[in-house]
Amino acid sequence: MAKKLYRSQKQKVIAGVCGGLGEYFDLDVNLVRLIFVAISLFSVVVPLVIFYVIAWAIIPVKEKGK
């Protein structure tokens, strides 16, 4: 069965995008968040904020039964 990317309902702070990425890649969610913040700071924040909002809109929420 193929893995699917979902926004996390358990590991969410804002929308669950970083939590979903952490679950998908089997990484610690806090590590994903730190990487996201570090890249945001080095890329003058705007590009990754735009990425986060787009990901929030297109990545579906994982239902409780899945």
C-alpha atoms as one frame of an Amber mdcrd trajectory, in Angstrom:
protein
   0.000   0.000   0.000   1.403   3.389  -0.994   1.992   6.039   1.659  -0.165
   9.149   1.413   0.618  12.599   2.710  -1.964  14.003   5.110  -2.056  16.935
   7.491  -1.739  15.573  11.005  -4.534  15.950  13.531  -2.376  14.685  16.432
   0.847  16.630  15.779  -0.521  20.012  14.825   0.307  23.508  15.989  -1.200
  25.652  13.226  -2.544  23.427  10.463  -0.699  20.119  10.826   1.481  20.471
   7.710   4.803  19.928   9.510   3.226  17.147  11.567   2.035  15.435   8.405
   5.447  15.774   6.770   7.091  14.328   9.872   4.743  11.357   9.909   5.169
  10.789   6.161   8.974  10.803   6.266   9.166   9.062   9.678  10.970  12.033
  11.232  10.523  13.705  14.582   7.944  16.463  14.102  10.005  18.924  16.133
  12.948  18.336  13.782  10.717  19.089  10.787   9.538  22.285  12.485  13.114
  23.361  13.267  14.182  22.727   9.677  11.173  24.705   8.449  12.009  27.666
  10.710  15.712  27.567   9.790  14.985  27.537   6.067  12.412  30.306   6.567
  14.955  32.519   8.290  17.596  31.964   5.608  15.153  32.524   2.737  13.686
  35.759   4.125  10.560  33.972   5.453   8.112  34.829   2.636   8.726  31.853
   0.279   8.212  29.243   2.983   5.174  30.993   4.413   3.662  30.898   0.933
   4.609  27.193   0.670   2.982  26.494   4.058  -0.280  28.226   3.087  -0.405
  26.359  -0.241   0.338  23.042   1.511  -2.377  23.833   4.062  -4.848  24.281
   1.214  -3.974  21.201  -0.873  -2.934  18.496   1.627  -6.027  16.709   2.962
  -6.628  16.156   6.669  -6.086  12.584   7.866  -9.364  11.151   9.065  -9.424
   9.508  12.492 -10.138   6.018  11.081  -7.189   5.928   8.668
